Amino acid sequence: MKTDKSLELFERLLKVMPGANTRSVTHYEPFPIGIDHGRDCRVWDVDGNEYIDFVNNYTPLVHGHAHPRIVDAIANTAARGTAFPATTELQAELAERIVTRTPCIEQLRFTNSGSEAVLMAVRGARAYTGRDELVMPAGGYHGTWEQVALEAIEMPTEDEDEGDDGRSGIPRGIPDALVDLMHFVRYNDIDHLEELMAEHGDRVACIIMEPILGHSLQEGDPAFVRAALRLAHEHGAVLVIDEVVTGRLCVGGWTAQHDVKPDLTTLGKTIGGGLPVGAFGGSAEVMSVFDPRRSDCVPSHGTFNGNSLVMAAGCASLDLLDQPAIDRINEMGDAFAARMQTAVDVAGVDVRVVNVGSLLHAHSSDCWALHAACLEEGLFIAPRGSMNISTVMDEAVLDEAAGRWERALQRVKVAQATAV
Ligand SMILES: Cc1ncc(COP(=O)(O)O)c(C=O)c1O
């Protein structure tokens, strides 16, 4: 595998960016490959190596790269102006599509990222309840906003040292005063959530959680999420479900699939057709705190909120992502994960493949070695092992990918044998 030009790009970027990087999750050692372009389900790096793309920019590219309908929507819209400080019909088009397909969203507002959507949802919950504190699962991820940017946190199990409150993984730069406003619950542990709410509930503005922990693909038990909704309401708080990633699993997202109606929901990724996007929405009552006609309204500004390019790309993306399309990629995810695991068992390497529909994760004791082996064989997967299926994949692509996966596993096996 040629990497001369990737190294050249890395060295060029090193001069102008710390660690040659502007998105932490994309860094890996010794230097990451530089991407030149993508088309359908493939990407090509700056050295000309080709990969089947199972990252899809960490899930928003559910229709792969440069989908002709999304490219047309962007090009046609760009020719008419990209952003206006005004309401537009395109905003209505995308908002109506989301409200129609998402039972728990009566009203919404757009942002430029999932992180901002989370920020505004939590601010809305705080304004609505007049409270400051949050409850969230340890090990969850909600983006970069400092009030929730605590993905490294690990919750000790009940049997572990009670003295460790799990805060050792909190990144530098986040004030302790903010962390003091947060309470961490063990995911899927209803008793623990009951205890936390009994102790802090009268100060809690919201319980916020992903329905599936994106970092590990641990799925939320619907009973846990329903208990969170009940407990939030019993204590005068609201439930915020972060569907930035899981919105792709069903028309209407995970909550529609499991018939749970949170007060607020955050969306992103797939609703923007590959452009930067976020949205937060829920019951008209809670969302009314953002109504600019109110004297006490909570402002949600943003120069690019609801800009025309994102609205147009988002409409095209959602029109392509109907339930049959979703069912198809979910079924492909099930079949491909099973096939990957069979190959793992045959190879006898230490890897475990899990999936929830079109979202997959290859857990490995040495994810760096697995990642490097996949790149060598032309499989673009995330360094930590997460993968996802796009609608532009088909059986032939997955057959090809399965062959590459088997060869990647052989590389891992040889590397492990040599290391012993
Ligand atoms: C569950 C979840 N919430 C929020 C975010 C933040 O979204 P963004 O990266 O668009 O800010 C992410 C990003 O991966 C996410 O996975």
The ligand as a Gaussian input file, in Angstrom:
#p B3LYP/6-31G(d) Opt

LIG

0 1
 C      -25.114000      10.484000      19.636000
 C      -24.419000      11.724000      19.145000
 N      -24.847000      12.922000      19.569000
 C      -24.275000      14.061000      19.141000
 C      -23.209000      14.029000      18.275000
 C      -22.557000      15.306000      17.832000
 O      -22.843000      15.556000      16.485000
 P      -21.853000      16.486000      15.650000
 O      -20.597000      15.720000      15.435000
 O      -22.609000      16.754000      14.367000
 O      -21.647000      17.728000      16.427000
 C      -22.733000      12.800000      17.803000
 C      -21.605000      12.738000      16.854000
 O      -21.092000      11.705000      16.517000
 C      -23.348000      11.609000      18.257000
 O      -22.905000      10.406000      17.877000

